[in-house]
Amino acid sequence: MTVASTIDHKVDSLMSLMTLDEKIGQMNQYNGFWDITGPKQDKLSQEKITHLRQGLVGSMLNVTGVDEVTYVQKIAVEESRLGIPLIIGFDVIHGFKTISPIPLAESASWDLKAIQHSAAMAAEEAAAHGINWTFAPMVDIYRDARWGRVMEGAGEDPYLGSKIARARVKGFQGEDLSSPRTIAACAKHFAAYGFAEAGKEYNTVDVGTSTLYNIVFPPFKAAKDAGVKTFMNSFNEINGIPATASGFLQRDILKSAWDFDGFIVSDWDSIGELHEHGVAETDTEAALLALNAGSDMDMESGCYVNELKTLVESGAVQEALIDDAVKRILKVKFELGLFEDPYKYCSIERQHIVTGQPKFHDAALDIAKKSIVLLKNDGILPLKKSGLKVGLIGQLAADKDSPLGGWRGKADYNSAISVYEGLKKYTGNSLSYEKGVDVFPEIASFVKEVKVNPKDPAGIKKAVDFAKNKDVVIMVLGEHGFQSGEGRSRTSLDFPGDQQAMLEAVYEANKNIVLVVNSGRPLVLSWADKNLPAVVQAWQLGTQSGNAIASVLYGDYNPSGKLPMSFPRAVGQLPLYYNYKPTGRGVMEEAVFWSHYIDEDNTPLYPFGYGLSYTNFNYQDLVVVNNYKEDREVIIKISVTNSGKLEGKEVVQLYLHDKYASITQPLRKLKGFELVQLSPGETKQIEFVLTDHELGFYDNSGAFLVEEGEFDVHLGGNSKQTIKKAFRI
């Protein structure tokens, strides 16, 4: 008997002992002791404790630390009739106590091994604190930087997003889910949450079927194929149906077409929010809609535990649907090994030993350096290590909390290495610091809006006076870590407060400025790109932020990051993405009747896949070996040379254009990439193999097609600067 069949047998045996109430209880998830992630909040109420004793709770979220987890697990295991253990969920998004870069930043590394390792380190540290299930990875594709949750995903491209989804699932879950160092992953938000209109959180979504199948679905399918144990549905609607109530998404696609055998959890109170959507008048109706649609576990609304029994007894709901949901949930609990040892994640000794281990900090520093993207450099970087008077300006330059980002797990306040601290380790130069404008006058928090001071003329004057006698001025500007994330949509992508005014004023006093941008999303950097000698996109890089930034500025690490999102010239370009489709109009030289802006260029300021190095890479000798008719393969070869004086890494990117198809195709689609390290003068030939998987697309019914015709293949270091050849299949 296989392991899977053994678990199935155990699940069936347990199910035979369960009452209807106990089955429904497994489908009920309650919030515990921590900050809210939605509008309903209470601490661990007496009602929840009673429900734990009655076997009416299958999972808890926001219960962290061995003491808290042991407390609730003990009630469930030792005081309920059947002693079914809880699965403990938490938002381990990019670290637990030791924080790695925000996922968007990690995606800029294009380093799948490093991303997987980062997730594995986060899982191990979280598991030591009693957690065995993370609500990550977020695999939503999105195209609008105004949406705050762009920081939580992998960017705008489904191919890159799919590769990163797989890496993060493998990192969290490892090779053995029953290990006390691994945790179950959750692919979210199913589906199309990232296409919220105007980038406004929780907003309506309206996408066509072609976009759904070709852009939205692929990273979720990749997560499923990687063995992800759970999915989370999303807050938005599709075709007028909220995702939580969508049988098309949950039953037709996920459970039927994709044969997903794990379970689906609702997002926070999303079953209860069916009232607000206007599709359910009562909690009873909400529970009915969600269950019939395939949502297996109810996060915090209470609709299932309070309403499902009545629905079964009235004949409105078939108990078989409840049985299917419960089997899925129990199966994951068995795979985690919770029945063998419900307290396997509850060792005080392991919590003490594991937390903050050097290897976690080493991993966080490694991925942080790899996440930094050099956007512009006129030769001012890397900085000389001696003989310079270096001035550091910006409130964020000395901030030890903002670099942790908006989803910082259980990280301690002010636990990040600031840029100031990182630079101070380089003692050969004279370093001094000036805050400049006071942008964030109050301590920011997870649940409240960040207060921004709009004007500070005195701070600008201080910065200008400070900069006048410096050889180099490093200005660290951007968003606070809590200005991106859930509920943090923006209409502007400019620097908050008086930062831009300070930047321009300092520039008039000293033009030798290195701009370091801290943000959780692309910002509009048009003025900086036009005027400054160097611009560095440093995101929110987590615990080791300052050390990573300093190592790049001084050249101890040659920047290798590439953008996973297009950076706009102006916010009016949004939504903005590289893989757009042609219109029926080409470019007109003398007339206005074509697709363009009259006041801005169509192109992004920095395109998808863009990023500079301290060395240079040349592409030549593009070769196409077309074996499609014989082997259904097309082999693409390209030679890449490091023509500079420093060792460096380059992300070689392959894009395809299916020129004539039954459904219109993007002008470029990423279909391959390879991270290659080259010594000065070294040349390597990079080879890509294109199969039906890369050459095809989905039609509007979800069927995968590979059509005969002509293709352009583009090779280069970003989505715009490429060399190309054509071939036919």
Secondary structure as GFF3:
##gff-version 3
##sequence-region A 1 729
A	DSSP	alpha_helix	3	17	.	.	.	ID=ss1
A	DSSP	alpha_helix	20	26	.	.	.	ID=ss2
A	DSSP	beta_strand	28	31	.	.	.	ID=ss3
A	DSSP	alpha_helix	46	53	.	.	.	ID=ss4
A	DSSP	beta_strand	59	61	.	.	.	ID=ss5
A	DSSP	alpha_helix	66	79	.	.	.	ID=ss6
A	DSSP	beta_strand	87	90	.	.	.	ID=ss7
A	DSSP	alpha_helix	103	107	.	.	.	ID=ss8
A	DSSP	alpha_helix	112	127	.	.	.	ID=ss9
A	DSSP	beta_strand	133	134	.	.	.	ID=ss10
A	DSSP	three_ten_helix	148	152	.	.	.	ID=ss11
A	DSSP	alpha_helix	158	173	.	.	.	ID=ss12
A	DSSP	beta_strand	186	190	.	.	.	ID=ss13
A	DSSP	three_ten_helix	193	195	.	.	.	ID=ss14
A	DSSP	three_ten_helix	197	199	.	.	.	ID=ss15
A	DSSP	alpha_helix	209	211	.	.	.	ID=ss16
A	DSSP	pi_helix	212	216	.	.	.	ID=ss17
A	DSSP	alpha_helix	217	225	.	.	.	ID=ss18
A	DSSP	beta_strand	230	233	.	.	.	ID=ss19
A	DSSP	beta_strand	237	238	.	.	.	ID=ss20
A	DSSP	beta_strand	241	242	.	.	.	ID=ss21
A	DSSP	three_ten_helix	243	245	.	.	.	ID=ss22
A	DSSP	alpha_helix	247	247	.	.	.	ID=ss23
A	DSSP	pi_helix	248	257	.	.	.	ID=ss24
A	DSSP	beta_strand	263	265	.	.	.	ID=ss25
A	DSSP	alpha_helix	274	277	.	.	.	ID=ss26
A	DSSP	alpha_helix	283	293	.	.	.	ID=ss27
A	DSSP	beta_strand	298	299	.	.	.	ID=ss28
A	DSSP	alpha_helix	303	313	.	.	.	ID=ss29
A	DSSP	alpha_helix	319	335	.	.	.	ID=ss30
A	DSSP	alpha_helix	348	354	.	.	.	ID=ss31
A	DSSP	alpha_helix	358	371	.	.	.	ID=ss32
A	DSSP	beta_strand	373	377	.	.	.	ID=ss33
A	DSSP	beta_strand	389	393	.	.	.	ID=ss34
A	DSSP	three_ten_helix	395	397	.	.	.	ID=ss35
A	DSSP	three_ten_helix	402	404	.	.	.	ID=ss36
A	DSSP	alpha_helix	419	424	.	.	.	ID=ss37
A	DSSP	beta_strand	430	434	.	.	.	ID=ss38
A	DSSP	alpha_helix	457	467	.	.	.	ID=ss39
A	DSSP	beta_strand	472	478	.	.	.	ID=ss40
A	DSSP	three_ten_helix	481	483	.	.	.	ID=ss41
A	DSSP	alpha_helix	499	509	.	.	.	ID=ss42
A	DSSP	beta_strand	513	518	.	.	.	ID=ss43
A	DSSP	alpha_helix	526	531	.	.	.	ID=ss44
A	DSSP	beta_strand	534	537	.	.	.	ID=ss45
A	DSSP	alpha_helix	545	553	.	.	.	ID=ss46
A	DSSP	three_ten_helix	571	573	.	.	.	ID=ss47
A	DSSP	beta_strand	617	626	.	.	.	ID=ss48
A	DSSP	alpha_helix	628	631	.	.	.	ID=ss49
A	DSSP	beta_strand	634	642	.	.	.	ID=ss50
A	DSSP	beta_strand	648	658	.	.	.	ID=ss51
A	DSSP	beta_strand	669	678	.	.	.	ID=ss52
A	DSSP	beta_strand	683	690	.	.	.	ID=ss53
A	DSSP	alpha_helix	692	695	.	.	.	ID=ss54
A	DSSP	beta_strand	697	698	.	.	.	ID=ss55
A	DSSP	beta_strand	704	705	.	.	.	ID=ss56
A	DSSP	beta_strand	710	716	.	.	.	ID=ss57
A	DSSP	beta_strand	722	728	.	.	.	ID=ss58
###
